[in-house]
Amino acid sequence: MALIDAKLHSNAILLLPAMIVKLIVPLLLLLTFLSACGSGTGDRPPNKANIPANAPDRESWNTTILLSDSTWTRARIQIGRARQYQGRLETLLDSGVIARFYAQDGGLNATLVSDSARIDDRTKNMAAYGRVHAVSIKRRIVVTTDTLHFDNAGRRFYSNAPVRVVDSVRHWVIEGVGFQSDEAMTNYSITKITGKVNQGEE
């Protein structure tokens, strides 16, 4: 009887490794499956990693942007493309920019055309770049430059770049560096005049 018990005990010992293998293999497969599931979408969408760090948060084509406050719409800007960067609090405009600036009574003060522009989303200040042409509706002047800023709070235009001003009321053409005017361009000044020609003398 003791011999039979010893044989049974010996057979049980031999069967233990096979039983352990049968238990471990399914467990490993289960852990592998759970690990694969955990590396999926999870808390973060997979396409987030494919977005470049300098990509805009929002991009739109052939759209209109309004610069306004609680009292009136100061400007209506038509652009070919707008890219908004929320982290930098700015909107970049390109592919053609046409801006119309309005008085508080809704009348048109001035128009501006440029290649591109930048809007500070905090202050609503705007800077136009490239081939910039601004026209005063009331004063009948045309300002040509490569950089022109609009100060939203100060309600004025200014530039530190070379400018050319054609004044149809005073019948002269002025060239210089630095420009400043009110939002309607009815009053303007040039910091450094480099040339002046009366249109009657041309």
C-alpha positions in Angstrom: 0.0 0.0 0.0 2.9 2.3 0.8 4.4 1.6 -2.6 1.1 2.6 -4.3 1.0 5.9 -2.4 4.5 6.6 -3.3 3.8 6.1 -7.0 0.8 8.3 -6.9 2.7 11.0 -5.1 5.5 10.8 -7.7 3.0 11.1 -10.6 1.4 14.2 -9.0 4.8 15.8 -8.8 5.4 15.1 -12.4 2.0 16.6 -13.4 2.6 19.9 -11.5 4.8 21.6 -14.1 2.3 20.8 -16.9 -0.5 22.3 -14.8 1.6 25.4 -14.1 2.3 25.9 -17.8 -1.4 25.5 -18.6 -2.2 28.2 -16.0 0.6 30.7 -16.8 0.2 30.7 -20.6 -3.5 31.9 -20.6 -2.5 34.5 -17.9 0.3 35.9 -20.0 -2.0 36.1 -23.0 -4.6 37.9 -20.9 -2.0 40.4 -19.6 -0.8 41.1 -23.2 -4.3 41.8 -24.3 -5.0 44.1 -21.5 -1.7 46.0 -22.1 -2.6 46.4 -25.8 -6.0 47.8 -24.8 -4.5 50.2 -22.4 -2.2 51.7 -25.0 -5.1 52.7 -27.3 -7.0 56.0 -27.3 -7.3 56.3 -23.5 -7.5 59.9 -22.2 -5.8 61.5 -25.2 -6.9 61.1 -28.9 -4.2 59.5 -31.0 -4.3 62.3 -33.6 -3.2 64.8 -31.0 0.4 63.6 -31.3 0.4 64.2 -35.1 -0.4 67.9 -34.7 2.7 70.0 -35.0 3.5 72.4 -32.1 3.2 75.4 -34.4 -0.1 74.4 -36.0 -3.1 76.8 -35.5 -5.9 76.0 -33.1 -8.4 77.2 -35.8 -8.0 77.9 -39.5 -10.6 79.4 -41.8 -10.6 80.5 -45.5 -12.4 83.5 -47.1 -13.9 84.7 -43.9 -14.7 88.0 -42.1 -13.4 89.1 -38.7 -15.0 91.9 -36.6 -13.1 94.2 -34.3 -15.7 95.5 -31.9 -16.4 96.5 -28.3 -19.5 97.2 -26.3 -20.2 100.4 -28.2 -19.7 99.7 -31.9 -17.9 97.6 -34.6 -14.7 99.4 -35.3 -13.5 97.3 -38.1 -14.7 94.6 -40.5 -11.8 92.6 -42.0 -12.1 90.3 -45.0 -9.3 87.8 -45.4 -8.3 84.9 -47.6 -7.0 82.9 -44.7 -7.1 83.3 -40.9 -5.1 81.2 -38.4 -5.9 81.5 -34.7 -3.4 80.6 -32.0 -5.1 80.5 -28.7 -1.9 79.9 -26.7 -0.2 82.9 -28.2 -3.5 84.9 -28.2 -3.0 86.1 -31.8 -4.6 85.6 -35.2 -2.5 85.7 -38.3 -4.1 86.8 -41.6 -2.8 86.3 -45.1 -3.8 85.6 -48.7 -5.2 89.1 -49.0 -6.5 91.4 -46.3 -9.2 94.1 -46.8 -10.1 96.1 -43.7 -12.8 98.7 -43.3 -12.7 101.0 -40.2 -16.0 102.6 -39.0 -16.9 105.6 -36.9 -19.2 105.3 -33.9 -22.1 106.5 -36.0 -21.5 103.6 -38.5 -20.0 105.8 -41.2 -16.9 104.5 -43.0 -13.7 106.2 -41.8 -11.0 104.4 -43.8 -10.1 101.3 -45.8 -6.9 99.3 -45.7 -5.5 96.7 -48.1 -2.5 94.6 -47.3 -0.8 91.3 -48.1 -1.0 90.0 -44.5 -1.8 91.1 -41.0 -1.6 90.2 -37.3 -4.3 90.7 -34.7 -3.5 90.7 -31.0 -6.5 88.9 -29.6 -6.1 90.5 -26.2 -6.1 94.2 -27.3 -7.6 93.8 -30.8 -4.7 95.8 -32.1 -3.8 95.1 -35.7 -0.6 95.3 -37.7 -0.7 95.1 -41.5 2.3 94.0 -43.6 3.5 93.8 -47.2 2.0 96.1 -49.8 -0.1 98.3 -47.5 -2.5 100.9 -48.9 -4.7 102.9 -46.5 -7.3 105.4 -47.8 -9.1 108.0 -45.7 -12.6 108.4 -46.9 -13.2 111.9 -45.3 -9.7 113.3 -45.7 -9.0 111.9 -49.2 -5.5 110.8 -48.5 -3.7 107.6 -49.5 -1.0 106.1 -47.3 1.4 103.6 -48.9 3.9 101.7 -46.7 5.1 98.2 -45.8 3.9 98.2 -42.2 0.9 100.0 -40.6 -0.5 99.5 -37.1 -4.0 100.2 -35.8 -4.1 101.0 -32.1 -7.6 99.9 -31.0 -7.6 101.5 -27.6 -5.9 104.7 -28.8 -8.1 104.8 -32.0 -5.2 105.7 -34.2 -2.9 104.5 -37.0 0.9 104.6 -36.8 4.0 103.3 -38.5 7.7 103.5 -38.0 8.5 102.5 -41.6 9.0 104.6 -44.7 5.7 106.0 -45.9 4.3 107.9 -48.9 1.2 110.1 -48.5 -0.9 111.4 -51.4 -3.1 114.2 -50.1 -5.8 115.1 -52.6 -7.1 118.0 -50.5 -3.8 119.8 -50.1 -2.6 118.6 -53.5 0.8 117.3 -52.4 2.8 114.1 -52.2 4.9 113.6 -49.1 7.5 110.9 -48.5 9.1 110.2 -45.1 9.7 107.8 -42.3 7.2 107.4 -39.5 3.5 108.1 -39.7 0.7 108.8 -37.2 -3.0 109.8 -37.6 -6.4 109.5 -35.9 -8.7 106.6 -36.9 -10.3 108.6 -39.7 -6.9 109.9 -40.9 -8.3 113.5 -40.9 -5.2 114.6 -39.0 -1.9 113.1 -39.7 1.8 113.7 -39.2 5.1 112.3 -40.6 8.0 112.0 -38.2 10.8 112.7 -40.7 9.9 114.1 -44.1 12.4 113.2 -46.8 10.5 114.6 -49.8 7.5 116.8 -50.7 6.1 117.6 -54.1 3.1 119.8 -54.9 0.9 118.0 -57.4 0.5 121.2 -59.4 4.3 121.2 -59.9 4.5 117.6 -61.3 
